[in-house]
Amino acid sequence: MTLPVEFHDIAKRVNNWGRWGADDEIGTLNLVTDDVVRAAVAEVRTGRRVPLALPLREDGVQSGLIPGRVNPLHAMVQINQEIFGPGTVACSDDAVTMGLQAGTHWDALTHVSHSGKLYNGRPATTVTAHGGAEFSGIDKARHVVSRGVLLDVARARGVDRLAGGHAVTPEDLEAAEELGGTRVRAGDIVLVRTGQVQVYLAGDKQGYGFPSPGLSVRTPEWFHARDVAAVANDTLTFEIFPPEIDDLWLPVHALHLVEMGMLQGQNWNLEELSTACGQTGRYAFLLSAMPEPFVGGTGTPVAPVAVL
């Protein structure tokens, strides 16, 4: 089945291939300039730090909906072992097996492809079984620190959590801007709150993933027009699921990652941040969201922190 004309029309309008050169591997992270970071630091008023990651645990967010994406399996490999002989310092070590996109994470630009292509026109075949992503692996995204903006769509719509079938639109994003008294600008990292993570926090993993509110296929053009550097939200699937257009699965993934070269993140816990921003009336902050540099990885766990 081929992608519909509607998808390809949007793809042409948001395409960034060649914008930063034929060899570019980081896409819209090029928009995070030194000036953008200096302006982000100026957003800090109190120094309050708000963690945005879910705990990594064996009963985490993955329910089997996405094949092979296992929750962290934690094992101790040594416990109080005196490895240099009796009476010496004892060590405890542990190991983890997990899907790199299992918890709070970033998707690398190579996480999806369409029509045989990855970001900047590279062949999808450059992702291999042994080497992973030859180009644009998550290790190339070395500096994800910028001004963060919370677009609290749920609060802007007067609800604690969006309904499972709600597709977040550009109009929703602009209403959240108005609520926050701020405007998204070039180089920002946008965090879109739907409230859906509450379902997981209440213990319903199946309900968390399906059905889920999420970004509409109309939103990539909005992010492109604003020159946004990256987008994350508080859902398992990122975009509305099931899809808003019949049989068009993961179109927002493809538009963001392949066409725009824009990182996207899922399973971010934005509840405490929503409360903090509501209390202070300030929805912009310094955001540190550095990826773990797995060479060739198509995604990575992240432990983001907003500094208000």
Phi, psi and omega in degrees: 000129180270156178289144185289162179302322180304318179296312183295328177295316177295318181304318179297323184284335183253000188295132179247012183298127179085353183300322180247024177103157183292337183264001185297139180234002184241356173058230187290352172296342173299338181284346178274088181271172176302320179296321178297318181292319177300319178294326178294319178299326180292346177285345183286125180247311186251340186083005178297131181251128182241113178286144186239005183264144169282148176299142175275115186210160185294335176255046182284201192287339185286131183245001185100356178300323180252110185302135174083351182270087188272144171297158181302129174254108189260131179222139174277130180256342167203143183230114179048047183268126179275081191289344179253014176116163181303137178083359178270176178300133181262145184239147169237131179230155177219166181224156181225137167246128183199160168287135183296337177256023186288320183250220173293124190206168165254141165274130172286166181295342181266007183295327176226160172225167169209148180055030178078011185235152170248182179307142178067020173082010181285150180293141177297339180289355176282355169266118186236164184296323186266324183260349185071222183275117178290322178239151173056031170295164185296339178294342179282342181273076193272348185221087179250072175227124183197187171286126174260146176229125175272118171259097186273081185296320179301310181296322180296331178269004175077023179232162177277332181208135177290150177294155184302331182264014185275122174266117181290126185252168172303325178296322175297317181296320180288326175295323178290324173302313181297317177303316184278351180064031180219165179234131177294134183228173186303134178088356179288153167255120185261130176249120184255115180264125174253340186087359185297331181298340176302327181296317177294315182297335177276358175100007183254086182293321180295316180292334179295320184271336188204125350283159184224138168292163178176183185288139177280158176295349177279343188282331180304323178295326178293314179295323179294317181296328181271356182056047178289141183276326182195158180223139174221157175213185190253041179231167178283323190257351179073303178260167182303139184216123001299164187292155180285335178249123185308131175065013174252092187267133176058040179293326181291321173307310184295320180292317181291305191281315185276308186281315185269333187070042184244122176302145171224149184233150180230165177063032175275135179268104185257013185291310180295324179295320177301317179295314182297316180294321178296322180293321185268342184073018180237125186245012175241148189196170170278129180240124172251120183217058185288129177288149166289128190277063176290115182297124181079004183289144176262012175180174181198147170295151178216145177240076186288152178224129174263133180246115185264000000 
